[in-house]
Amino acid sequence: MRIDDYNAAKALTEKLKESLPIKTRAGKEFLKTLKQKGEEADPDREF
């Protein structure tokens, strides 16, 4: 991937850093895998 505008890419990177950490919830397949491994599979848990 080529960066055409280094300054724009740098500014975008800084904006993304301000949004970290990015929270997400597990999908159905991941929850199923957790259950199979005997792990807690709470669909409302944020990762």
C-alpha distance matrix in Angstrom:
0.0 3.8 6.6 9.5 12.1 12.4 15.7 14.7 11.9 14.7 17.3 15.5 15.2 18.9 19.8 18.3 20.2 23.4 23.1 23.1 24.5 23.5 26.5 26.6 29.3 29.5 29.3 32.2 31.0 30.2 33.7 35.3 33.8 35.0 38.5 38.6 38.0 40.7 38.5 39.1 37.3 37.7 35.6 35.9 34.5 31.4 28.7
3.8 0.0 3.8 6.2 9.1 9.7 13.2 12.7 10.6 13.4 16.0 14.9 15.0 18.5 19.7 18.9 20.7 23.7 23.9 24.3 26.0 25.3 28.5 29.0 31.9 32.4 32.4 35.4 34.4 33.5 36.9 38.6 37.2 38.3 41.8 42.1 41.4 44.0 41.6 42.1 40.4 40.5 38.4 38.4 37.0 33.7 31.2
6.6 3.8 0.0 3.8 5.6 6.0 9.4 9.0 7.1 10.0 12.5 11.9 12.3 15.4 16.7 16.5 18.3 21.0 21.7 22.4 24.4 23.9 27.4 28.2 31.4 32.4 32.6 35.9 35.1 34.1 37.2 39.3 38.0 38.8 42.3 42.9 42.1 44.5 41.9 42.1 40.4 40.2 38.1 37.8 36.3 32.9 30.5
9.5 6.2 3.8 0.0 3.8 6.3 9.2 8.7 8.4 11.4 13.2 13.1 14.4 17.1 18.1 18.5 20.6 22.9 23.7 24.9 27.1 26.4 29.9 30.8 34.0 35.1 35.3 38.5 38.0 37.1 40.2 42.3 41.2 42.0 45.5 46.1 45.5 47.8 45.2 45.2 43.4 43.0 40.7 40.3 39.1 35.6 33.4
12.1 9.1 5.6 3.8 0.0 3.8 5.6 5.4 6.3 8.7 10.1 10.8 12.4 14.5 15.6 16.7 18.6 20.5 21.7 23.2 25.6 25.3 28.9 30.2 33.6 35.1 35.6 39.0 38.7 37.6 40.5 42.8 41.8 42.3 45.8 46.7 46.0 48.1 45.2 45.0 43.3 42.6 40.4 39.6 38.4 34.7 32.8
12.4 9.7 6.0 6.3 3.8 0.0 3.8 5.5 5.1 6.1 8.6 9.9 10.5 12.4 14.3 15.3 16.5 18.8 20.4 21.4 23.9 24.0 27.7 29.3 32.9 34.3 35.2 38.7 38.3 36.8 39.7 42.1 40.9 41.2 44.7 45.7 44.6 46.7 43.7 43.6 42.2 41.6 39.7 38.8 37.2 33.5 31.3
15.7 13.2 9.4 9.2 5.6 3.8 0.0 3.8 5.4 5.0 6.2 8.6 9.8 10.7 12.5 14.3 15.4 17.0 19.0 20.5 23.2 23.5 27.2 29.2 32.9 34.7 35.7 39.4 39.3 37.8 40.3 43.0 42.0 42.0 45.5 46.7 45.7 47.4 44.3 43.9 42.5 41.6 39.7 38.4 36.9 33.2 31.3
14.7 12.7 9.0 8.7 5.4 5.5 3.8 0.0 3.8 5.4 5.1 6.2 8.6 10.0 10.6 12.3 14.3 15.7 17.1 19.0 21.6 21.4 25.1 26.8 30.4 32.3 33.1 36.7 36.8 35.5 38.0 40.7 39.9 40.0 43.4 44.8 44.0 45.7 42.6 42.0 40.3 39.3 37.2 36.0 34.7 31.0 29.4
11.9 10.6 7.1 8.4 6.3 5.1 5.4 3.8 0.0 3.8 5.5 5.1 6.2 8.7 9.9 10.5 12.4 14.5 15.7 16.9 19.4 19.2 22.9 24.5 28.0 29.7 30.6 34.1 34.0 32.6 35.2 37.8 36.8 37.0 40.4 41.6 40.7 42.6 39.6 39.2 37.6 36.9 34.9 33.9 32.4 28.8 26.8
14.7 13.4 10.0 11.4 8.7 6.1 5.0 5.4 3.8 0.0 3.8 5.5 5.1 6.4 8.8 9.9 10.7 12.8 14.7 15.8 18.4 18.9 22.7 24.8 28.5 30.3 31.6 35.3 35.2 33.4 35.9 38.7 37.5 37.4 40.9 42.2 41.0 42.7 39.5 39.1 37.8 37.0 35.3 34.0 32.3 28.6 26.5
17.3 16.0 12.5 13.2 10.1 8.6 6.2 5.1 5.5 3.8 0.0 3.8 5.4 5.2 6.4 8.7 10.0 11.0 13.1 14.9 17.7 18.1 21.8 24.1 27.8 30.0 31.4 35.1 35.4 33.7 35.9 38.9 38.0 37.7 41.1 42.7 41.7 43.1 39.8 39.1 37.6 36.4 34.6 33.0 31.5 27.8 26.2
15.5 14.9 11.9 13.1 10.8 9.9 8.6 6.2 5.1 5.5 3.8 0.0 3.8 5.4 5.1 6.2 8.7 10.0 11.0 12.9 15.6 15.3 19.0 20.9 24.6 26.7 27.8 31.5 31.9 30.3 32.5 35.5 34.8 34.6 37.9 39.5 38.7 40.2 36.9 36.2 34.5 33.4 31.4 30.0 28.7 25.0 23.4
15.2 15.0 12.3 14.4 12.4 10.5 9.8 8.6 6.2 5.1 5.4 3.8 0.0 3.8 5.5 5.1 6.2 8.8 10.1 10.9 13.5 13.9 17.7 19.8 23.5 25.4 26.9 30.6 30.6 28.7 31.1 34.0 33.0 32.6 36.1 37.6 36.4 38.0 34.7 34.2 32.9 32.0 30.3 29.0 27.2 23.5 21.5
18.9 18.5 15.4 17.1 14.5 12.4 10.7 10.0 8.7 6.4 5.2 5.4 3.8 0.0 3.8 5.4 5.1 6.5 9.0 10.2 13.1 14.1 17.8 20.5 24.3 26.6 28.4 32.2 32.6 30.4 32.4 35.6 34.6 34.0 37.3 39.1 37.8 39.0 35.6 34.8 33.7 32.5 30.9 29.2 27.4 23.6 21.9
19.8 19.7 16.7 18.1 15.6 14.3 12.5 10.6 9.9 8.8 6.4 5.1 5.5 3.8 0.0 3.8 5.4 5.2 6.8 9.3 12.2 12.5 16.0 18.6 22.3 24.9 26.6 30.4 31.1 29.2 31.0 34.2 33.7 33.0 36.2 38.2 37.2 38.2 34.8 33.7 32.2 30.8 28.9 27.1 25.7 21.9 20.7
18.3 18.9 16.5 18.5 16.7 15.3 14.3 12.3 10.5 9.9 8.7 6.2 5.1 5.4 3.8 0.0 3.8 5.4 5.2 6.8 9.4 9.4 13.1 15.4 19.2 21.6 23.2 27.0 27.5 25.6 27.5 30.7 30.0 29.4 32.7 34.5 33.6 34.7 31.4 30.5 29.0 27.7 25.9 24.3 22.8 19.0 17.5
20.2 20.7 18.3 20.6 18.6 16.5 15.4 14.3 12.4 10.7 10.0 8.7 6.2 5.1 5.4 3.8 0.0 3.8 5.3 5.3 8.0 9.5 13.2 16.1 19.8 22.2 24.3 28.1 28.5 26.1 27.9 31.2 30.3 29.3 32.6 34.5 33.2 34.2 30.7 29.9 28.8 27.6 26.3 24.6 22.6 18.8 17.0
23.4 23.7 21.0 22.9 20.5 18.8 17.0 15.7 14.5 12.8 11.0 10.0 8.8 6.5 5.2 5.4 3.8 0.0 3.8 5.6 8.4 9.8 13.0 16.3 20.0 22.8 25.1 28.8 29.7 27.4 28.7 32.2 31.6 30.4 33.6 35.8 34.5 35.2 31.6 30.3 29.2 27.6 26.2 24.0 22.3 18.6 17.5
23.1 23.9 21.7 23.7 21.7 20.4 19.0 17.1 15.7 14.7 13.1 11.0 10.1 9.0 6.8 5.2 5.3 3.8 0.0 3.8 6.2 6.5 9.6 12.7 16.4 19.3 21.5 25.2 26.3 24.1 25.3 28.8 28.5 27.4 30.4 32.7 31.7 32.4 28.8 27.4 26.0 24.3 22.7 20.6 19.1 15.3 14.5
23.1 24.3 22.4 24.9 23.2 21.4 20.5 19.0 16.9 15.8 14.9 12.9 10.9 10.2 9.3 6.8 5.3 5.6 3.8 0.0 2.9 5.0 8.2 11.5 15.1 17.7 20.3 24.0 24.7 22.1 23.5 26.9 26.2 24.9 28.1 30.3 29.0 29.7 26.1 24.9 23.9 22.5 21.4 19.5 17.4 13.6 12.1
24.5 26.0 24.4 27.1 25.6 23.9 23.2 21.6 19.4 18.4 17.7 15.6 13.5 13.1 12.2 9.4 8.0 8.4 6.2 2.9 0.0 3.8 6.2 9.5 12.9 15.4 18.3 21.9 22.7 19.9 21.0 24.5 23.8 22.3 25.4 27.7 26.3 26.9 23.2 22.1 21.2 19.9 18.9 17.1 14.7 11.0 9.3
23.5 25.3 23.9 26.4 25.3 24.0 23.5 21.4 19.2 18.9 18.1 15.3 13.9 14.1 12.5 9.4 9.5 9.8 6.5 5.0 3.8 0.0 3.8 6.6 10.3 13.0 15.4 19.1 20.1 17.7 18.9 22.4 22.1 20.9 24.0 26.2 25.4 26.1 22.6 21.3 19.8 18.4 16.8 15.2 13.4 9.7 8.4
26.5 28.5 27.4 29.9 28.9 27.7 27.2 25.1 22.9 22.7 21.8 19.0 17.7 17.8 16.0 13.1 13.2 13.0 9.6 8.2 6.2 3.8 0.0 3.8 7.1 10.2 12.9 16.5 17.9 15.5 16.1 19.7 19.8 18.4 21.1 23.7 23.0 23.3 19.8 18.1 16.5 14.8 13.2 11.4 9.7 6.0 5.7
26.6 29.0 28.2 30.8 30.2 29.3 29.2 26.8 24.5 24.8 24.1 20.9 19.8 20.5 18.6 15.4 16.1 16.3 12.7 11.5 9.5 6.6 3.8 0.0 3.8 6.7 9.2 12.8 14.3 12.2 12.9 16.4 16.7 15.7 18.3 20.9 20.6 21.2 17.9 16.3 14.1 12.6 10.5 9.6 8.5 5.4 5.3
29.3 31.9 31.4 34.0 33.6 32.9 32.9 30.4 28.0 28.5 27.8 24.6 23.5 24.3 22.3 19.2 19.8 20.0 16.4 15.1 12.9 10.3 7.1 3.8 0.0 3.8 6.5 9.7 11.7 9.7 9.6 13.3 14.1 13.0 15.2 17.9 18.1 18.4 15.3 13.4 10.8 9.3 6.8 6.6 6.2 4.9 6.0
29.5 32.4 32.4 35.1 35.1 34.3 34.7 32.3 29.7 30.3 30.0 26.7 25.4 26.6 24.9 21.6 22.2 22.8 19.3 17.7 15.4 13.0 10.2 6.7 3.8 0.0 3.8 6.7 8.1 5.9 6.2 9.7 10.4 9.8 12.0 14.5 14.9 15.6 12.9 11.7 8.7 8.5 6.4 8.1 7.6 7.5 7.5
29.3 32.4 32.6 35.3 35.6 35.2 35.7 33.1 30.6 31.6 31.4 27.8 26.9 28.4 26.6 23.2 24.3 25.1 21.5 20.3 18.3 15.4 12.9 9.2 6.5 3.8 0.0 3.8 5.6 5.4 6.2 8.6 10.1 10.7 12.4 14.4 15.6 16.7 14.7 13.8 10.4 10.6 7.8 10.3 10.8 11.0 11.1
32.2 35.4 35.9 38.5 39.0 38.7 39.4 36.7 34.1 35.3 35.1 31.5 30.6 32.2 30.4 27.0 28.1 28.8 25.2 24.0 21.9 19.1 16.5 12.8 9.7 6.7 3.8 0.0 3.8 5.5 5.1 6.1 8.7 9.9 10.6 12.4 14.4 15.4 14.1 13.4 9.8 10.7 8.3 11.6 12.6 13.8 14.2
31.0 34.4 35.1 38.0 38.7 38.3 39.3 36.8 34.0 35.2 35.4 31.9 30.6 32.6 31.1 27.5 28.5 29.7 26.3 24.7 22.7 20.1 17.9 14.3 11.7 8.1 5.6 3.8 0.0 3.8 5.4 5.0 6.2 8.7 10.0 10.6 12.5 14.4 13.6 13.9 10.8 12.7 11.1 14.5 14.7 15.5 15.0
30.2 33.5 34.1 37.1 37.6 36.8 37.8 35.5 32.6 33.4 33.7 30.3 28.7 30.4 29.2 25.6 26.1 27.4 24.1 22.1 19.9 17.7 15.5 12.2 9.7 5.9 5.4 5.5 3.8 0.0 3.8 5.3 5.0 6.2 8.7 9.8 10.7 12.5 10.9 11.3 8.7 10.7 9.8 12.8 12.1 12.8 11.8
33.7 36.9 37.2 40.2 40.5 39.7 40.3 38.0 35.2 35.9 35.9 32.5 31.1 32.4 31.0 27.5 27.9 28.7 25.3 23.5 21.0 18.9 16.1 12.9 9.6 6.2 6.2 5.1 5.4 3.8 0.0 3.8 5.4 5.1 6.3 8.7 10.0 10.6 9.0 8.6 5.4 7.6 7.1 10.6 10.4 12.1 12.1
35.3 38.6 39.3 42.3 42.8 42.1 43.0 40.7 37.8 38.7 38.9 35.5 34.0 35.6 34.2 30.7 31.2 32.2 28.8 26.9 24.5 22.4 19.7 16.4 13.3 9.7 8.6 6.1 5.0 5.3 3.8 0.0 3.8 5.4 5.2 6.3 8.8 10.0 9.8 10.3 7.7 10.5 10.3 14.0 14.0 15.9 15.8
33.8 37.2 38.0 41.2 41.8 40.9 42.0 39.9 36.8 37.5 38.0 34.8 33.0 34.6 33.7 30.0 30.3 31.6 28.5 26.2 23.8 22.1 19.8 16.7 14.1 10.4 10.1 8.7 6.2 5.0 5.4 3.8 0.0 3.8 5.4 5.1 6.3 8.8 8.6 10.3 8.7 12.1 12.4 15.7 14.9 16.3 15.3
35.0 38.3 38.8 42.0 42.3 41.2 42.0 40.0 37.0 37.4 37.7 34.6 32.6 34.0 33.0 29.4 29.3 30.4 27.4 24.9 22.3 20.9 18.4 15.7 13.0 9.8 10.7 9.9 8.7 6.2 5.1 5.4 3.8 0.0 3.8 5.4 5.2 6.3 5.0 6.7 5.8 9.4 10.7 13.7 12.4 14.2 13.4
38.5 41.8 42.3 45.5 45.8 44.7 45.5 43.4 40.4 40.9 41.1 37.9 36.1 37.3 36.2 32.7 32.6 33.6 30.4 28.1 25.4 24.0 21.1 18.3 15.2 12.0 12.4 10.6 10.0 8.7 6.3 5.2 5.4 3.8 0.0 3.8 5.4 5.0 5.4 6.6 5.9 9.5 11.2 14.4 13.8 16.3 16.2
38.6 42.1 42.9 46.1 46.7 45.7 46.7 44.8 41.6 42.2 42.7 39.5 37.6 39.1 38.2 34.5 34.5 35.8 32.7 30.3 27.7 26.2 23.7 20.9 17.9 14.5 14.4 12.4 10.6 9.8 8.7 6.3 5.1 5.4 3.8 0.0 3.8 5.5 7.5 9.9 9.5 13.3 14.6 18.0 17.3 19.4 18.8
38.0 41.4 42.1 45.5 46.0 44.6 45.7 44.0 40.7 41.0 41.7 38.7 36.4 37.8 37.2 33.6 33.2 34.5 31.7 29.0 26.3 25.4 23.0 20.6 18.1 14.9 15.6 14.4 12.5 10.7 10.0 8.8 6.3 5.2 5.4 3.8 0.0 3.8 5.6 9.0 9.8 13.6 15.5 18.4 16.9 18.8 17.7
40.7 44.0 44.5 47.8 48.1 46.7 47.4 45.7 42.6 42.7 43.1 40.2 38.0 39.0 38.2 34.7 34.2 35.2 32.4 29.7 26.9 26.1 23.3 21.2 18.4 15.6 16.7 15.4 14.4 12.5 10.6 10.0 8.8 6.3 5.0 5.5 3.8 0.0 3.8 6.8 8.6 12.1 14.7 17.4 16.0 18.4 17.9
38.5 41.6 41.9 45.2 45.2 43.7 44.3 42.6 39.6 39.5 39.8 36.9 34.7 35.6 34.8 31.4 30.7 31.6 28.8 26.1 23.2 22.6 19.8 17.9 15.3 12.9 14.7 14.1 13.6 10.9 9.0 9.8 8.6 5.0 5.4 7.5 5.6 3.8 0.0 3.8 6.1 9.4 12.2 14.4 12.5 14.8 14.3
39.1 42.1 42.1 45.2 45.0 43.6 43.9 42.0 39.2 39.1 39.1 36.2 34.2 34.8 33.7 30.5 29.9 30.3 27.4 24.9 22.1 21.3 18.1 16.3 13.4 11.7 13.8 13.4 13.9 11.3 8.6 10.3 10.3 6.7 6.6 9.9 9.0 6.8 3.8 0.0 3.8 6.1 9.5 11.2 9.7 12.6 13.0
37.3 40.4 40.4 43.4 43.3 42.2 42.5 40.3 37.6 37.8 37.6 34.5 32.9 33.7 32.2 29.0 28.8 29.2 26.0 23.9 21.2 19.8 16.5 14.1 10.8 8.7 10.4 9.8 10.8 8.7 5.4 7.7 8.7 5.8 5.9 9.5 9.8 8.6 6.1 3.8 0.0 3.8 6.2 8.9 8.2 11.1 11.9
37.7 40.5 40.2 43.0 42.6 41.6 41.6 39.3 36.9 37.0 36.4 33.4 32.0 32.5 30.8 27.7 27.6 27.6 24.3 22.5 19.9 18.4 14.8 12.6 9.3 8.5 10.6 10.7 12.7 10.7 7.6 10.5 12.1 9.4 9.5 13.3 13.6 12.1 9.4 6.1 3.8 0.0 3.8 5.4 5.5 9.0 10.9
35.6 38.4 38.1 40.7 40.4 39.7 39.7 37.2 34.9 35.3 34.6 31.4 30.3 30.9 28.9 25.9 26.3 26.2 22.7 21.4 18.9 16.8 13.2 10.5 6.8 6.4 7.8 8.3 11.1 9.8 7.1 10.3 12.4 10.7 11.2 14.6 15.5 14.7 12.2 9.5 6.2 3.8 0.0 3.8 5.6 8.3 10.5
35.9 38.4 37.8 40.3 39.6 38.8 38.4 36.0 33.9 34.0 33.0 30.0 29.0 29.2 27.1 24.3 24.6 24.0 20.6 19.5 17.1 15.2 11.4 9.6 6.6 8.1 10.3 11.6 14.5 12.8 10.6 14.0 15.7 13.7 14.4 18.0 18.4 17.4 14.4 11.2 8.9 5.4 3.8 0.0 3.8 6.4 9.6
34.5 37.0 36.3 39.1 38.4 37.2 36.9 34.7 32.4 32.3 31.5 28.7 27.2 27.4 25.7 22.8 22.6 22.3 19.1 17.4 14.7 13.4 9.7 8.5 6.2 7.6 10.8 12.6 14.7 12.1 10.4 14.0 14.9 12.4 13.8 17.3 16.9 16.0 12.5 9.7 8.2 5.5 5.6 3.8 0.0 3.8 6.6
31.4 33.7 32.9 35.6 34.7 33.5 33.2 31.0 28.8 28.6 27.8 25.0 23.5 23.6 21.9 19.0 18.8 18.6 15.3 13.6 11.0 9.7 6.0 5.4 4.9 7.5 11.0 13.8 15.5 12.8 12.1 15.9 16.3 14.2 16.3 19.4 18.8 18.4 14.8 12.6 11.1 9.0 8.3 6.4 3.8 0.0 3.8
28.7 31.2 30.5 33.4 32.8 31.3 31.3 29.4 26.8 26.5 26.2 23.4 21.5 21.9 20.7 17.5 17.0 17.5 14.5 12.1 9.3 8.4 5.7 5.3 6.0 7.5 11.1 14.2 15.0 11.8 12.1 15.8 15.3 13.4 16.2 18.8 17.7 17.9 14.3 13.0 11.9 10.9 10.5 9.6 6.6 3.8 0.0
